[in-house]
Amino acid sequence: MPTLRYILTIACPDRVGIVAAVSSALAAHSGNIIESSQFSDTESGRFFMRLMFDLDQATEPALLEYFAPLARHFEMAWRLYDPRQRPGVMILVSKRSTA
């Protein structure tokens, strides 16, 4: 199976250990982190993270199964994106009436 690039986005209450847990989960499944950005909003107490990583396509189901309890533990709202799948976009334009 080929290695594919994925993007993982996370938002959750801020607390110690989130970055380590996510990085360890990827490492345990031979995921290679390409980019990582994180931000803690001290006013709201929320943590936000975006990771881009490479992963063997056959490993994706095992990673998702492993990640689900981790996400529950940290109360994460998370999503795994395949950047090759572009969302459909529709642009609507209306003409302004001059009446």
A tleap script that builds the chain and sets N, CA, C and O, in Angstrom:
source leaprc.protein.ff14SB
mol = sequence {
  NMET PRO THR LEU ARG TYR ILE LEU THR ILE
  ALA CYS PRO ASP ARG VAL GLY ILE VAL ALA
  ALA VAL SER SER ALA LEU ALA ALA HIE SER
  GLY ASN ILE ILE GLU SER SER GLN PHE SER
  ASP THR GLU SER GLY ARG PHE PHE MET ARG
  LEU MET PHE ASP LEU ASP GLN ALA THR GLU
  PRO ALA LEU LEU GLU TYR PHE ALA PRO LEU
  ALA ARG HIE PHE GLU MET ALA TRP ARG LEU
  TYR ASP PRO ARG GLN ARG PRO GLY VAL MET
  ILE LEU VAL SER LYS ARG SER THR CALA
}
set mol.1.N position { 0.835 -1.193 0.000 }
set mol.1.CA position { 0.000 0.000 0.000 }
set mol.1.C position { 0.877 1.252 0.000 }
set mol.1.O position { 1.954 1.268 0.596 }
set mol.2.N position { 0.407 2.286 -0.667 }
set mol.2.CA position { 1.202 3.515 -0.733 }
set mol.2.C position { 1.102 4.326 0.555 }
set mol.2.O position { 0.171 4.175 1.346 }
set mol.3.N position { 2.088 5.184 0.731 }
set mol.3.CA position { 2.073 6.144 1.830 }
set mol.3.C position { 1.299 7.366 1.354 }
set mol.3.O position { 1.552 7.896 0.272 }
set mol.4.N position { 0.359 7.800 2.173 }
set mol.4.CA position { -0.466 8.951 1.831 }
set mol.4.C position { -0.265 10.058 2.854 }
set mol.4.O position { 0.156 9.808 3.984 }
set mol.5.N position { -0.569 11.270 2.448 }
set mol.5.CA position { -0.475 12.430 3.337 }
set mol.5.C position { -1.860 12.716 3.905 }
set mol.5.O position { -2.851 12.706 3.175 }
set mol.6.N position { -1.924 12.969 5.201 }
set mol.6.CA position { -3.168 13.259 5.902 }
set mol.6.C position { -3.006 14.551 6.696 }
set mol.6.O position { -1.894 14.988 6.989 }
set mol.7.N position { -4.152 15.152 7.035 }
set mol.7.CA position { -4.181 16.321 7.919 }
set mol.7.C position { -5.129 16.004 9.067 }
set mol.7.O position { -6.274 15.609 8.848 }
set mol.8.N position { -4.648 16.178 10.280 }
set mol.8.CA position { -5.438 15.957 11.484 }
set mol.8.C position { -5.639 17.297 12.171 }
set mol.8.O position { -4.673 18.006 12.452 }
set mol.9.N position { -6.910 17.651 12.445 }
set mol.9.CA position { -7.204 18.870 13.202 }
set mol.9.C position { -7.859 18.472 14.519 }
set mol.9.O position { -8.668 17.547 14.582 }
set mol.10.N position { -7.487 19.195 15.559 }
set mol.10.CA position { -7.951 18.883 16.912 }
set mol.10.C position { -8.315 20.179 17.621 }
set mol.10.O position { -7.620 21.186 17.484 }
set mol.11.N position { -9.403 20.150 18.378 }
set mol.11.CA position { -9.763 21.225 19.304 }
set mol.11.C position { -10.265 20.546 20.572 }
set mol.11.O position { -11.085 19.630 20.509 }
set mol.12.N position { -9.773 20.995 21.720 }
set mol.12.CA position { -10.169 20.368 22.985 }
set mol.12.C position { -9.800 21.287 24.149 }
set mol.12.O position { -9.107 22.287 23.961 }
set mol.13.N position { -10.268 20.944 25.357 }
set mol.13.CA position { -9.812 21.695 26.525 }
set mol.13.C position { -8.292 21.557 26.656 }
set mol.13.O position { -7.742 20.476 26.442 }
set mol.14.N position { -7.631 22.636 27.001 }
set mol.14.CA position { -6.177 22.625 27.117 }
set mol.14.C position { -5.760 21.912 28.394 }
set mol.14.O position { -6.293 22.178 29.471 }
set mol.15.N position { -4.798 21.004 28.261 }
set mol.15.CA position { -4.215 20.332 29.418 }
set mol.15.C position { -2.895 19.688 29.028 }
set mol.15.O position { -2.586 19.561 27.843 }
set mol.16.N position { -2.140 19.294 29.995 }
set mol.16.CA position { -0.827 18.704 29.778 }
set mol.16.C position { -0.958 17.345 29.086 }
set mol.16.O position { -1.833 16.548 29.424 }
set mol.17.N position { -0.082 17.092 28.118 }
set mol.17.CA position { 0.033 15.765 27.530 }
set mol.17.C position { -0.614 15.558 26.178 }
set mol.17.O position { -0.476 14.481 25.596 }
set mol.18.N position { -1.316 16.553 25.657 }
set mol.18.CA position { -2.035 16.375 24.390 }
set mol.18.C position { -1.055 16.145 23.243 }
set mol.18.O position { -1.199 15.182 22.489 }
set mol.19.N position { -0.070 17.011 23.106 }
set mol.19.CA position { 0.891 16.896 22.001 }
set mol.19.C position { 1.638 15.570 22.096 }
set mol.19.O position { 1.825 14.888 21.087 }
set mol.20.N position { 2.059 15.208 23.283 }
set mol.20.CA position { 2.785 13.941 23.466 }
set mol.20.C position { 1.915 12.742 23.102 }
set mol.20.O position { 2.389 11.803 22.463 }
set mol.21.N position { 0.646 12.768 23.505 }
set mol.21.CA position { -0.244 11.646 23.223 }
set mol.21.C position { -0.509 11.495 21.729 }
set mol.21.O position { -0.493 10.386 21.196 }
set mol.22.N position { -0.752 12.613 21.063 }
set mol.22.CA position { -1.035 12.567 19.619 }
set mol.22.C position { 0.212 12.134 18.855 }
set mol.22.O position { 0.133 11.290 17.963 }
set mol.23.N position { 1.355 12.706 19.200 }
set mol.23.CA position { 2.608 12.345 18.531 }
set mol.23.C position { 2.939 10.869 18.749 }
set mol.23.O position { 3.382 10.186 17.826 }
set mol.24.N position { 2.726 10.389 19.953 }
set mol.24.CA position { 2.987 8.980 20.258 }
set mol.24.C position { 2.061 8.056 19.481 }
set mol.24.O position { 2.480 6.995 19.018 }
set mol.25.N position { 0.804 8.457 19.338 }
set mol.25.CA position { -0.144 7.648 18.566 }
set mol.25.C position { 0.301 7.532 17.114 }
set mol.25.O position { 0.241 6.455 16.522 }
set mol.26.N position { 0.747 8.647 16.545 }
set mol.26.CA position { 1.233 8.606 15.164 }
set mol.26.C position { 2.502 7.765 15.055 }
set mol.26.O position { 2.638 6.965 14.129 }
set mol.27.N position { 3.427 7.938 15.991 }
set mol.27.CA position { 4.675 7.174 15.958 }
set mol.27.C position { 4.410 5.672 16.101 }
set mol.27.O position { 5.077 4.857 15.463 }
set mol.28.N position { 3.443 5.314 16.931 }
set mol.28.CA position { 3.109 3.900 17.138 }
set mol.28.C position { 2.561 3.252 15.874 }
set mol.28.O position { 2.570 2.028 15.744 }
set mol.29.N position { 2.084 4.076 14.942 }
set mol.29.CA position { 1.540 3.566 13.677 }
set mol.29.C position { 2.419 3.965 12.486 }
set mol.29.O position { 1.968 3.978 11.341 }
set mol.30.N position { 3.669 4.286 12.779 }
set mol.30.CA position { 4.673 4.653 11.768 }
set mol.30.C position { 4.272 5.873 10.953 }
set mol.30.O position { 4.611 5.979 9.774 }
set mol.31.N position { 3.548 6.796 11.584 }
set mol.31.CA position { 3.206 8.048 10.937 }
set mol.31.C position { 4.380 9.014 11.034 }
set mol.31.O position { 5.018 9.115 12.082 }
set mol.32.N position { 4.664 9.716 9.958 }
set mol.32.CA position { 5.762 10.670 9.914 }
set mol.32.C position { 5.198 12.084 9.843 }
set mol.32.O position { 4.607 12.464 8.833 }
set mol.33.N position { 5.374 12.862 10.903 }
set mol.33.CA position { 4.845 14.221 10.966 }
set mol.33.C position { 5.655 15.128 10.046 }
set mol.33.O position { 6.879 15.209 10.149 }
set mol.34.N position { 4.947 15.811 9.140 }
set mol.34.CA position { 5.561 16.729 8.185 }
set mol.34.C position { 5.464 18.170 8.687 }
set mol.34.O position { 6.427 18.931 8.598 }
set mol.35.N position { 4.294 18.538 9.216 }
set mol.35.CA position { 4.068 19.872 9.781 }
set mol.35.C position { 3.249 19.733 11.052 }
set mol.35.O position { 2.417 18.833 11.171 }
set mol.36.N position { 3.489 20.626 11.997 }
set mol.36.CA position { 2.715 20.628 13.231 }
set mol.36.C position { 2.545 22.064 13.703 }
set mol.36.O position { 3.515 22.816 13.800 }
set mol.37.N position { 1.310 22.435 13.995 }
set mol.37.CA position { 1.004 23.757 14.551 }
set mol.37.C position { 0.041 23.557 15.708 }
set mol.37.O position { -0.905 22.775 15.613 }
set mol.38.N position { 0.284 24.262 16.788 }
set mol.38.CA position { -0.648 24.198 17.908 }
set mol.38.C position { -0.745 25.560 18.574 }
set mol.38.O position { 0.158 26.391 18.482 }
set mol.39.N position { -1.873 25.761 19.247 }
set mol.39.CA position { -2.141 27.043 19.870 }
set mol.39.C position { -3.030 26.818 21.085 }
set mol.39.O position { -4.026 26.099 21.006 }
set mol.40.N position { -2.676 27.422 22.189 }
set mol.40.CA position { -3.498 27.398 23.393 }
set mol.40.C position { -4.114 28.775 23.589 }
set mol.40.O position { -3.405 29.776 23.692 }
set mol.41.N position { -5.431 28.814 23.639 }
set mol.41.CA position { -6.146 30.064 23.899 }
set mol.41.C position { -6.345 30.157 25.403 }
set mol.41.O position { -7.194 29.468 25.968 }
set mol.42.N position { -5.562 31.007 26.046 }
set mol.42.CA position { -5.604 31.094 27.501 }
set mol.42.C position { -6.921 31.671 28.018 }
set mol.42.O position { -7.329 31.366 29.138 }
set mol.43.N position { -7.585 32.496 27.220 }
set mol.43.CA position { -8.865 33.060 27.662 }
set mol.43.C position { -9.961 32.010 27.719 }
set mol.43.O position { -10.741 31.975 28.670 }
set mol.44.N position { -10.025 31.154 26.705 }
set mol.44.CA position { -11.090 30.143 26.663 }
set mol.44.C position { -10.655 28.811 27.258 }
set mol.44.O position { -11.491 27.953 27.541 }
set mol.45.N position { -9.340 28.634 27.451 }
set mol.45.CA position { -8.840 27.366 27.962 }
set mol.45.C position { -8.883 26.251 26.918 }
set mol.45.O position { -8.878 25.071 27.269 }
set mol.46.N position { -8.925 26.620 25.645 }
set mol.46.CA position { -9.001 25.643 24.552 }
set mol.46.C position { -7.641 25.477 23.880 }
set mol.46.O position { -6.830 26.401 23.826 }
set mol.47.N position { -7.425 24.276 23.375 }
set mol.47.CA position { -6.203 23.919 22.662 }
set mol.47.C position { -6.569 23.543 21.236 }
set mol.47.O position { -7.548 22.833 21.006 }
set mol.48.N position { -5.785 24.017 20.285 }
set mol.48.CA position { -6.027 23.733 18.869 }
set mol.48.C position { -4.738 23.195 18.265 }
set mol.48.O position { -3.647 23.680 18.566 }
set mol.49.N position { -4.875 22.192 17.412 }
set mol.49.CA position { -3.709 21.577 16.798 }
set mol.49.C position { -4.029 21.174 15.367 }
set mol.49.O position { -5.139 20.739 15.061 }
set mol.50.N position { -3.038 21.326 14.499 }
set mol.50.CA position { -3.144 20.864 13.116 }
set mol.50.C position { -1.855 20.144 12.778 }
set mol.50.O position { -0.767 20.707 12.897 }
set mol.51.N position { -1.981 18.896 12.357 }
set mol.51.CA position { -0.828 18.087 11.982 }
set mol.51.C position { -0.972 17.620 10.545 }
set mol.51.O position { -2.053 17.208 10.125 }
set mol.52.N position { 0.111 17.684 9.795 }
set mol.52.CA position { 0.159 17.053 8.485 }
set mol.52.C position { 1.167 15.918 8.616 }
set mol.52.O position { 2.280 16.125 9.098 }
set mol.53.N position { 0.779 14.725 8.188 }
set mol.53.CA position { 1.669 13.582 8.351 }
set mol.53.C position { 1.482 12.587 7.213 }
set mol.53.O position { 0.449 12.559 6.543 }
set mol.54.N position { 2.511 11.774 7.019 }
set mol.54.CA position { 2.466 10.684 6.056 }
set mol.54.C position { 2.205 9.390 6.809 }
set mol.54.O position { 2.713 9.178 7.910 }
set mol.55.N position { 1.398 8.524 6.192 }
set mol.55.CA position { 1.014 7.261 6.823 }
set mol.55.C position { 0.726 6.242 5.737 }
set mol.55.O position { 0.143 6.573 4.705 }
set mol.56.N position { 1.130 5.013 5.968 }
set mol.56.CA position { 0.788 3.944 5.046 }
set mol.56.C position { -0.730 3.816 5.025 }
set mol.56.O position { -1.364 3.710 6.075 }
set mol.57.N position { -1.300 3.826 3.850 }
set mol.57.CA position { -2.761 3.802 3.699 }
set mol.57.C position { -3.397 2.614 4.421 }
set mol.57.O position { -4.505 2.737 4.944 }
set mol.58.N position { -2.724 1.481 4.457 }
set mol.58.CA position { -3.270 0.293 5.118 }
set mol.58.C position { -3.339 0.462 6.632 }
set mol.58.O position { -4.083 -0.253 7.303 }
set mol.59.N position { -2.574 1.395 7.168 }
set mol.59.CA position { -2.517 1.625 8.621 }
set mol.59.C position { -3.617 2.560 9.107 }
set mol.59.O position { -3.884 2.624 10.307 }
set mol.60.N position { -4.256 3.281 8.200 }
set mol.60.CA position { -5.268 4.276 8.594 }
set mol.60.C position { -6.362 3.699 9.495 }
set mol.60.O position { -6.655 4.304 10.526 }
set mol.61.N position { -6.985 2.556 9.161 }
set mol.61.CA position { -8.041 2.039 10.049 }
set mol.61.C position { -7.542 1.734 11.465 }
set mol.61.O position { -8.248 1.993 12.440 }
set mol.62.N position { -6.333 1.187 11.580 }
set mol.62.CA position { -5.778 0.885 12.907 }
set mol.62.C position { -5.512 2.164 13.689 }
set mol.62.O position { -5.748 2.213 14.897 }
set mol.63.N position { -5.023 3.203 13.009 }
set mol.63.CA position { -4.788 4.483 13.679 }
set mol.63.C position { -6.099 5.073 14.171 }
set mol.63.O position { -6.171 5.557 15.300 }
set mol.64.N position { -7.129 5.041 13.347 }
set mol.64.CA position { -8.428 5.595 13.749 }
set mol.64.C position { -8.991 4.846 14.958 }
set mol.64.O position { -9.544 5.463 15.868 }
set mol.65.N position { -8.853 3.534 14.968 }
set mol.65.CA position { -9.335 2.731 16.105 }
set mol.65.C position { -8.558 3.068 17.372 }
set mol.65.O position { -9.141 3.168 18.452 }
set mol.66.N position { -7.258 3.241 17.244 }
set mol.66.CA position { -6.398 3.574 18.374 }
set mol.66.C position { -6.684 4.989 18.880 }
set mol.66.O position { -6.651 5.248 20.083 }
set mol.67.N position { -6.963 5.894 17.951 }
set mol.67.CA position { -7.113 7.305 18.282 }
set mol.67.C position { -8.442 7.619 18.971 }
set mol.67.O position { -8.511 8.559 19.763 }
set mol.68.N position { -9.488 6.858 18.690 }
set mol.68.CA position { -10.826 7.152 19.235 }
set mol.68.C position { -10.842 7.248 20.765 }
set mol.68.O position { -11.357 8.237 21.288 }
set mol.69.N position { -10.302 6.267 21.514 }
set mol.69.CA position { -10.306 6.408 22.977 }
set mol.69.C position { -9.429 7.562 23.470 }
set mol.69.O position { -9.744 8.209 24.468 }
set mol.70.N position { -8.340 7.806 22.765 }
set mol.70.CA position { -7.470 8.934 23.107 }
set mol.70.C position { -8.236 10.247 22.975 }
set mol.70.O position { -8.141 11.123 23.834 }
set mol.71.N position { -8.991 10.370 21.894 }
set mol.71.CA position { -9.792 11.576 21.662 }
set mol.71.C position { -10.861 11.744 22.747 }
set mol.71.O position { -11.113 12.860 23.204 }
set mol.72.N position { -11.479 10.654 23.153 }
set mol.72.CA position { -12.472 10.738 24.238 }
set mol.72.C position { -11.810 11.177 25.540 }
set mol.72.O position { -12.360 11.996 26.276 }
set mol.73.N position { -10.636 10.632 25.821 }
set mol.73.CA position { -9.915 10.968 27.057 }
set mol.73.C position { -9.625 12.469 27.142 }
set mol.73.O position { -9.762 13.070 28.207 }
set mol.74.N position { -9.227 13.068 26.026 }
set mol.74.CA position { -8.896 14.487 26.004 }
set mol.74.C position { -10.086 15.363 25.578 }
set mol.74.O position { -9.931 16.574 25.416 }
set mol.75.N position { -11.259 14.764 25.397 }
set mol.75.CA position { -12.473 15.486 24.994 }
set mol.75.C position { -12.249 16.272 23.701 }
set mol.75.O position { -12.595 17.449 23.602 }
set mol.76.N position { -11.667 15.597 22.721 }
set mol.76.CA position { -11.301 16.234 21.460 }
set mol.76.C position { -12.449 16.259 20.467 }
set mol.76.O position { -13.200 15.293 20.330 }
set mol.77.N position { -12.564 17.374 19.786 }
set mol.77.CA position { -13.307 17.436 18.533 }
set mol.77.C position { -12.208 17.326 17.483 }
set mol.77.O position { -11.341 18.198 17.411 }
set mol.78.N position { -12.225 16.286 16.677 }
set mol.78.CA position { -11.124 16.059 15.753 }
set mol.78.C position { -11.639 15.575 14.408 }
set mol.78.O position { -12.753 15.065 14.284 }
set mol.79.N position { -10.786 15.754 13.405 }
set mol.79.CA position { -11.138 15.295 12.067 }
set mol.79.C position { -9.861 14.942 11.314 }
set mol.79.O position { -8.866 15.665 11.371 }
set mol.80.N position { -9.913 13.830 10.617 }
set mol.80.CA position { -8.805 13.393 9.781 }
set mol.80.C position { -9.183 13.646 8.332 }
set mol.80.O position { -10.197 13.142 7.848 }
set mol.81.N position { -8.364 14.428 7.644 }
set mol.81.CA position { -8.626 14.792 6.251 }
set mol.81.C position { -7.645 14.090 5.329 }
set mol.81.O position { -6.478 13.897 5.667 }
set mol.82.N position { -8.131 13.720 4.183 }
set mol.82.CA position { -7.282 13.276 3.090 }
set mol.82.C position { -7.239 14.449 2.120 }
set mol.82.O position { -8.222 14.696 1.422 }
set mol.83.N position { -6.122 15.183 2.056 }
set mol.83.CA position { -6.097 16.400 1.231 }
set mol.83.C position { -6.265 16.144 -0.267 }
set mol.83.O position { -6.464 17.087 -1.033 }
set mol.84.N position { -6.190 14.897 -0.688 }
set mol.84.CA position { -6.429 14.591 -2.102 }
set mol.84.C position { -7.907 14.701 -2.435 }
set mol.84.O position { -8.270 14.899 -3.595 }
set mol.85.N position { -8.762 14.574 -1.427 }
set mol.85.CA position { -10.202 14.671 -1.654 }
set mol.85.C position { -10.629 16.116 -1.433 }
set mol.85.O position { -10.764 16.569 -0.296 }
set mol.86.N position { -10.832 16.810 -2.499 }
set mol.86.CA position { -11.216 18.217 -2.437 }
set mol.86.C position { -12.724 18.330 -2.226 }
set mol.86.O position { -13.498 17.615 -2.863 }
set mol.87.N position { -13.142 19.225 -1.334 }
set mol.87.CA position { -14.584 19.413 -1.138 }
set mol.87.C position { -15.211 20.081 -2.361 }
set mol.87.O position { -14.574 20.880 -3.048 }
set mol.88.N position { -16.459 19.737 -2.614 }
set mol.88.CA position { -17.180 20.403 -3.692 }
set mol.88.C position { -17.475 21.843 -3.304 }
set mol.88.O position { -17.819 22.125 -2.156 }
set mol.89.N position { -17.342 22.732 -4.240 }
set mol.89.CA position { -17.569 24.151 -3.979 }
set mol.89.C position { -18.539 24.686 -5.014 }
set mol.89.O position { -18.434 24.385 -6.203 }
set mol.90.N position { -19.475 25.478 -4.548 }
set mol.90.CA position { -20.411 26.108 -5.446 }
set mol.90.C position { -20.379 27.613 -5.188 }
set mol.90.O position { -20.474 28.052 -4.042 }
set mol.91.N position { -20.247 28.382 -6.229 }
set mol.91.CA position { -20.246 29.835 -6.100 }
set mol.91.C position { -21.535 30.360 -6.713 }
set mol.91.O position { -21.825 30.112 -7.884 }
set mol.92.N position { -22.288 31.072 -5.927 }
set mol.92.CA position { -23.550 31.645 -6.388 }
set mol.92.C position { -23.417 33.153 -6.482 }
set mol.92.O position { -22.829 33.793 -5.610 }
set mol.93.N position { -23.964 33.706 -7.540 }
set mol.93.CA position { -23.917 35.146 -7.749 }
set mol.93.C position { -25.329 35.616 -8.083 }
set mol.93.O position { -26.036 34.995 -8.876 }
set mol.94.N position { -25.712 36.694 -7.479 }
set mol.94.CA position { -27.005 37.273 -7.821 }
set mol.94.C position { -26.800 38.687 -8.334 }
set mol.94.O position { -25.845 39.375 -7.971 }
set mol.95.N position { -27.696 39.086 -9.162 }
set mol.95.CA position { -27.613 40.423 -9.734 }
set mol.95.C position { -28.452 41.354 -8.872 }
set mol.95.O position { -29.587 41.029 -8.525 }
set mol.96.N position { -27.901 42.499 -8.529 }
set mol.96.CA position { -28.626 43.460 -7.704 }
set mol.96.C position { -29.671 44.154 -8.540 }
set mol.96.O position { -29.406 44.607 -9.653 }
set mol.97.N position { -30.865 44.231 -7.984 }
set mol.97.CA position { -31.962 44.894 -8.666 }
set mol.97.C position { -31.792 46.411 -8.564 }
set mol.97.O position { -31.459 46.930 -7.498 }
set mol.98.N position { -32.019 47.110 -9.653 }
set mol.98.CA position { -31.879 48.576 -9.651 }
set mol.98.C position { -33.233 49.270 -9.628 }
set mol.98.O position { -33.346 50.435 -10.011 }
set mol.99.N position { -34.248 48.565 -9.183 }
set mol.99.CA position { -35.600 49.131 -9.176 }
set mol.99.C position { -35.812 50.094 -8.051 }
set mol.99.O position { -36.900 50.652 -7.913 }
savepdb mol mol.pdb
quit
